[in-house]
């Protein structure tokens, strides 16, 4: 996961999300304030400091500073704060730390989605969901990630079609392969594959061009002459206002040919 989050630490630095040890106004300058279990013990003389809790809090705070929100496993801020709560369920600092991890993870997921790393964004959201389920902020983040993903897929899908129309069929094939990897729905992939197949069959011919194919691959034995009818759409029939229009020339309607073909002449 860390290698999938190249923007995470930068985000935390830019937005000052790093957690530093709080400074008490009652302490002289330069004297460190007590944190975690130690500060709680200072306010409650009867409560003993748990060295394990204090150590885990220090590790968790450091992990949050480094940007290790949910990974690496066992060393992430999320995991360490959860360990603190397992030992001390009422620990306020650990609860606040988990809340900070949660919010930072949502923001980082949006950054990843904007950089088109949708797989990492969804993975990060899934890990954040383990902290808190069904919050409004989580649903907004997930919805936005999916909107960004769909926008990108739609643009890439249209680019593949543009390549097909331009006759750049090898590039179009590569683009479709990328769309498969990005998770474009199967039905939309199937449609693109069909369009590419039709372009390969008749794309190199001109509409109305007459051709004869070899029979069984023998160039000396040619099949019947056929006329290329390309895929496309047109309006069939004449307008009602056309001069000398016959009744059988209407009604005017659109005809769509999804697949090109050749018609015997």
C-alpha positions in Angstrom: 0.0 0.0 0.0 2.7 2.6 0.8 4.0 2.4 -2.7 0.5 3.1 -4.0 0.2 6.3 -2.0 2.8 8.6 -3.4 0.6 11.7 -2.7 -0.4 10.9 0.8 2.5 12.3 2.7 2.6 15.4 0.5 -1.1 15.9 1.3 -0.5 15.6 5.0 2.4 18.1 4.9 0.5 20.6 2.8 -2.6 20.5 5.0 -0.7 20.3 8.3 -2.3 17.0 9.3 0.8 15.8 11.1 0.2 15.2 14.8 2.8 16.9 17.1 3.0 16.6 20.8 0.7 19.2 22.4 2.4 22.0 24.3 0.9 23.1 27.7 0.5 26.8 28.5 1.4 25.9 32.1 4.8 24.5 31.2 7.9 26.6 30.9 9.1 27.1 27.3 11.2 24.2 26.1 9.8 21.7 28.6 7.9 18.9 26.8 4.2 18.4 27.7 3.1 15.0 28.8 1.1 13.1 26.2 -1.1 10.1 26.0 -1.4 8.0 29.1 1.2 10.1 30.9 -1.0 13.3 30.7 -4.1 11.4 31.8 -2.2 10.0 34.8 -1.0 13.5 35.7 -4.6 14.6 36.0 -5.6 11.5 37.9 -2.9 10.5 40.5 -4.7 7.3 41.3 -4.5 6.1 37.6 -1.2 4.3 36.9 0.6 4.9 33.7 0.5 1.8 31.4 3.9 1.7 29.7 2.5 -0.4 26.9 -0.3 2.1 26.2 2.2 5.0 26.3 4.5 3.3 23.9 1.7 2.4 21.5 0.4 5.9 21.5 3.9 7.3 20.7 4.2 4.8 17.8 0.7 5.6 16.5 1.4 9.4 16.6 4.7 8.8 14.7 2.9 6.7 12.1 0.3 9.4 11.6 3.1 12.0 11.1 4.7 9.7 8.5 1.5 9.3 6.7 1.1 5.6 7.5 -2.6 5.7 7.9 -3.7 2.1 7.2 -0.5 0.5 6.1 2.0 -1.1 6.5 0.2 -3.9 8.4 1.0 -3.9 12.0 2.7 -0.5 11.9 0.0 1.8 10.6 -1.6 4.5 12.7 -5.0 2.8 12.5 -3.6 -0.5 13.8 -1.7 1.0 16.6 -4.5 3.2 17.8 -6.8 0.2 17.7 -4.3 -1.7 19.8 -4.4 1.1 22.4 -8.2 0.9 22.6 -7.9 -2.9 23.0 -5.9 -2.2 26.2 -7.7 1.0 27.2 -11.2 1.3 25.6 -11.7 4.8 27.1 -8.5 6.3 25.8 -9.5 9.6 24.4 -6.3 10.2 22.5 -6.6 6.9 20.7 -10.2 7.7 19.7 -9.2 11.2 18.4 -6.2 9.6 16.6 -8.5 7.1 14.8 -10.8 10.0 13.8 -7.9 11.8 12.3 -6.8 8.7 10.4 -10.3 8.2 9.1 -10.6 11.8 7.8 -7.1 11.8 6.3 -7.8 8.5 4.5 -11.0 9.9 2.9 -9.1 12.9 1.7 -6.2 10.8 0.4 -8.6 8.5 -1.5 -10.0 11.6 -3.4 -6.4 12.7 -4.2 -5.6 9.2 -5.6 -8.8 9.2 -7.7 -7.9 12.6 -9.2 -4.6 11.1 -10.2 -6.5 8.2 -11.8 -5.3 5.6 -9.4 -8.8 4.3 -8.8 -7.8 0.9 -7.5 -5.7 2.4 -4.7 -8.5 4.9 -3.9 -11.1 2.1 -3.5 -8.6 0.1 -1.5 -8.0 3.0 0.9 -11.8 3.6 1.2 -12.3 0.0 2.1 -9.7 0.2 4.9 -11.3 3.4 6.2 -14.6 1.7 6.3 -13.2 -0.7 8.9 -12.8 2.3 11.2 -16.3 3.8 10.7 -19.2 2.5 8.6 -21.8 4.5 6.7 -20.8 8.1 7.7 -22.0 10.9 5.5 -18.4 11.9 4.8 -17.5 8.3 3.7 -20.5 8.1 1.4 -19.6 11.4 -0.2 -16.0 10.4 -0.7 -17.0 7.0 -2.2 -19.6 8.6 -4.5 -17.0 11.2 -5.7 -14.4 8.5 -6.4 -16.8 6.6 -8.5 -17.9 9.7 -10.4 -14.3 10.5 -11.2 -13.7 6.9 -12.3 -16.8 6.9 -14.6 -15.9 10.2 -16.1 -12.5 8.9 -17.0 -13.8 5.6 -18.4 -16.3 7.5 -20.6 -13.5 9.7 -22.0 -11.3 6.7 -22.6 -14.2 4.8 -24.2 -14.8 7.8 -26.6 -11.1 8.0 -27.4 -11.1 4.3 -28.4 -14.0 5.0 -30.7 -12.2 8.0 -32.2 -9.2 5.7 -32.9 -11.5 3.2 -34.7 -13.1 6.0 -36.8 -9.6 7.3 -37.7 -8.5 3.8 -38.8 -5.9 3.5 -36.1 -7.1 0.0 -35.3 -4.0 -1.3 -33.5 -4.0 1.7 -31.1 -7.8 1.2 -30.6 -7.2 -2.4 -29.7 -4.6 -1.4 -27.1 -7.0 1.2 -25.7 -9.7 -1.4 -25.3 -7.3 -3.7 -23.5 -6.6 -0.8 -21.1 -10.3 -0.3 -20.6 -10.7 -4.0 -19.7 -8.0 -3.6 -17.0 -9.7 -0.4 -15.7 -13.0 -2.3 -15.3 -15.2 -1.0 -18.0 -18.4 -3.0 -17.9 -18.4 -6.1 -20.1 -21.3 -5.0 -22.3 -19.5 -1.8 -23.2 -16.3 -3.7 -23.9 -18.3 -6.1 -26.2 -19.7 -3.1 -28.1 -16.3 -1.7 -28.7 -14.9 -5.0 -29.8 -17.7 -5.3 -32.3 -17.1 -1.8 -33.7 -13.4 -2.7 -34.0 -14.2 -6.0 -35.8 -16.5 -4.2 -38.3 -13.9 -1.6 -39.0 -11.3 -4.4 -39.7 -13.7 -6.1 -42.0 -14.8 -3.2 -44.2 -13.0 -0.2 -42.9 -10.4 -0.2 -45.6 -13.0 -0.1 -48.3 -15.0 2.8 -49.7 -18.8 2.8 -49.6 -20.0 1.4 -52.9 -16.7 -0.1 -53.8 -17.0 -3.4 -55.7 -14.8 -6.3 -54.8 -14.3 -10.0 -55.3 -12.8 -12.2 -52.7 -10.6 -15.3 -53.5 -12.4 -18.6 -53.0 -10.6 -20.8 -50.4 -7.6 -18.5 -50.6 -7.0 -19.2 -54.3 -6.3 -15.9 -56.1 -7.3 -17.5 -59.4 -10.8 -18.4 -58.2 -12.8 -15.3 -57.3 -16.2 -15.1 -55.8 -19.1 -13.1 -57.0 -18.8 -9.3 -57.2 -20.1 -7.6 -54.1 -20.7 -3.9 -53.2 -19.5 -2.6 -49.8 -22.3 -1.3 -47.6 -20.6 0.3 -44.5 -22.0 0.6 -41.0 -23.6 3.9 -40.2 -27.0 5.6 -40.3 -29.0 7.6 -42.8 -32.5 8.9 -43.4 -34.6 6.7 -45.7 -37.5 8.1 -47.7 -38.2 11.5 -49.2 -39.6 14.5 -47.5 -43.3 15.2 -47.6 -42.6 18.5 -49.3 -40.5 17.0 -52.1 -41.7 17.7 -55.6 -43.3 14.7 -57.4 -43.0 12.6 -54.3 -44.7 9.2 -54.5 -46.6 7.7 -51.6 -44.4 4.7 -51.3 -41.4 7.0 -50.6 -42.5 7.5 -47.0 -42.7 7.8 -44.2 -39.2 9.2 -43.8 -37.3 7.4 -41.0 -33.8 6.8 -39.7 -32.0 3.6 -40.6 -29.1 2.4 -38.5 -26.6 -0.3 -39.8 -24.7 -1.5 -36.8 -22.5 -3.8 -38.9 -21.1 -3.2 -42.4 -21.6 -5.9 -45.0 -21.1 -6.7 -48.7 -24.1 -7.1 -51.0 -23.9 -9.2 -54.2 -24.1 -6.9 -57.2 
